[in-house]
């Protein structure tokens, strides 16, 4: 018995004339002779050639789409197109049967909507195999990028008593028996009797705790799950998603922008280097999807072309005020093509962000210095009294992919913003302490991991780039 070899390794080597064993799932079985076998290590399948005259007919009947096999044989040169070698089987063992009458993944094209309904099986398809191998490669590259730059990986809490964004859309965590909740004299839940002795939630961000780490370790990053209880059933929202949040002491806004651009280019380059076959497959799917859209909504570039373009172009940088002026004077505004009218002080919508990136500059864009009224309390106030040292990185097809800022390091200014936004200084005493004891300029940003994967894979729905999407009324698996 030969040790198992992964199909990716076998195909990449291109060697022939030796015996080996492979294991995987049947994609197709043609003419009782040719098995397309895939083991998840690559989007390519290995052709296994069966001697049907010498194989038990009962065994042949069990070789159906979805069945798991172990195959031992000789690697030989392949006369067919598309691969250098194939496997001439000498021994086939059925590891797991599959009922062809009830198996939902038959060898035909399935819609993404259908595959979402059977998300527990969609890993077996070429598209989702490619997506999740890219996701793995990017997760690994994120850790490699920060490690190479000397950052400390900080594990921030998943259960927290603070709302970093002040949004209030948080999932409650409790140990109460919901059929017998202790109540105060006023009739409200008495959280003093709960597990933590106060209200607790799932985190919306590790940023505030990340700042604490940066104030002693210098440069830190978090990479973990975050949660938003938004009742949004859209292609852009998830209730559970992953965030990368670096926080850096002694970084001002310019340093922050430089790091964000460097990181995004590093990750795109890593995907192109390590996921070429998967991106090629996803690029073909992207082209097919684009053909179904109205002409004016189609991407001007293919997937690989778009990735290389973002890698090669310096990101355009401009202020929010400059961006609003461009939008106000744009043909889209004058012809009323924007769904949301443009005016200074508004929170730019995705359509505005994409116009700047895709129509005007035709490159990634970093917008800075947003109105204070539409940004969080912790962002550093600019001298104009109206704006804060915020930055958003905008990408084609996505809009905002990174949001960040220089943090307000001045105790009195931070306290003032907290009071304006009705955030309790007593609750966040520990955050204020970093401004009382050795404060310094510092900055950070947040990158939604799924948004990044959407951009790099070309997938249009965020539910298709996370293994098990959590959305309103949906918590399967």
Beta strands, then each sheet from edge to edge (+ up, - down):
strand 1: 18-30
strand 2: 34-38
strand 3: 46-49
strand 4: 68-77
strand 5: 85-96
strand 6: 152-153
strand 7: 159-160
strand 8: 172-173
strand 9: 200-202
strand 10: 219-227
strand 11: 240-249
strand 12: 316-319
strand 13: 365-371
strand 14: 387-395
strand 15: 399-407
strand 16: 442-448
sheet 1: 1+ 2- 3+ 5+ 4- 1+
sheet 2: 6+ 10+ 11- 16+ 15- 14+ 13- 12-
sheet 3: 7+ 9- 8+
end
